[in-house]
Each structure stands twice: as structure tokens, then as C-alpha cells.
Amino acid sequence: MITPHEVTQCLHLAKALDLISSSRMVGGILYVYTVAGQLKPLDHFTAEFPLERLQAMARKRL
């Protein structure tokens, strides 16, 4: 289970890394729009890009 703080970190890192363009809540489910225009539930996105992976990607960009 991902904490609210980790959700916030994931969203900010994914946005900074140009992986997502926006997010929205629909029917109680948080969705992200990828830069490719796909709408994905956050849990599917975080399965593909866990917080640790996003953090590593951000470190490489520095």
C-alpha cells in the first residue's frame, strides 16, 4: 500500500521527469495522463514506475 506522501512524491517526480502531464480523480480512483496521452490508474502507473525507480531516474538527470 502506498502512503499519501509517497503518492505525492510519485506524482511530482513523474511530472518533473515528463512521464505524466496531469492527474485527476474519477469515481474515487486517481488516474494519470501519460505524455503519450494514455489514461492510467495510479496503481498501474506505480507498478510500472515505483517510487524507487522514479527517484533513481531523477538522480540520473542531475
C-alpha positions as CSV (number, residue, x, y, z in Angstrom):
1,M,0.0,0.0,0.0
2,I,1.3,3.4,-0.9
3,T,1.1,6.3,1.6
4,P,-0.4,9.7,0.7
5,H,3.1,11.2,1.0
6,E,4.5,8.6,-1.5
7,V,1.6,9.3,-3.9
8,T,2.6,13.0,-3.8
9,Q,6.3,12.2,-4.4
10,C,5.4,9.9,-7.3
11,L,3.2,12.5,-8.9
12,H,5.8,15.3,-8.6
13,L,8.7,13.1,-9.8
14,A,6.7,11.7,-12.7
15,K,5.7,15.2,-13.7
16,A,9.3,16.5,-13.4
17,L,10.6,13.6,-15.5
18,D,8.0,14.3,-18.2
19,L,6.3,10.9,-17.7
20,I,2.8,12.3,-17.0
21,S,1.1,15.5,-18.0
22,S,-1.7,15.6,-15.3
23,S,-3.7,13.6,-12.9
24,R,-7.4,13.5,-11.9
25,M,-9.7,11.7,-9.6
26,V,-12.6,9.9,-11.3
27,G,-15.1,7.8,-9.3
28,G,-12.7,7.7,-6.3
29,I,-9.8,6.4,-8.4
30,L,-6.7,8.5,-9.1
31,Y,-5.7,8.5,-12.8
32,V,-2.7,9.9,-14.5
33,Y,-2.4,11.1,-18.1
34,T,0.9,10.0,-19.6
35,V,2.6,12.3,-22.1
36,A,1.6,9.7,-24.8
37,G,-2.0,10.6,-24.0
38,Q,-2.9,7.4,-22.2
39,L,-5.1,7.5,-19.1
40,K,-3.9,5.0,-16.5
41,P,-5.0,4.3,-12.9
42,L,-2.2,5.4,-10.5
43,D,-1.7,1.8,-9.2
44,H,-1.0,0.7,-12.8
45,F,1.5,3.6,-13.3
46,T,3.2,2.9,-9.9
47,A,3.5,-0.8,-10.8
48,E,5.5,0.3,-13.9
49,F,7.3,3.2,-12.2
50,P,7.7,2.5,-8.5
51,L,8.9,5.4,-6.3
52,E,12.4,4.0,-6.1
53,R,12.7,3.8,-9.9
54,L,11.4,7.4,-10.2
55,Q,13.9,8.6,-7.6
56,A,16.8,6.8,-9.4
57,M,15.7,8.4,-12.7
58,A,15.6,11.8,-11.1
59,R,19.1,11.3,-9.6
60,K,20.5,10.4,-13.1
61,R,19.1,13.6,-14.5
62,L,21.1,15.7,-12.0
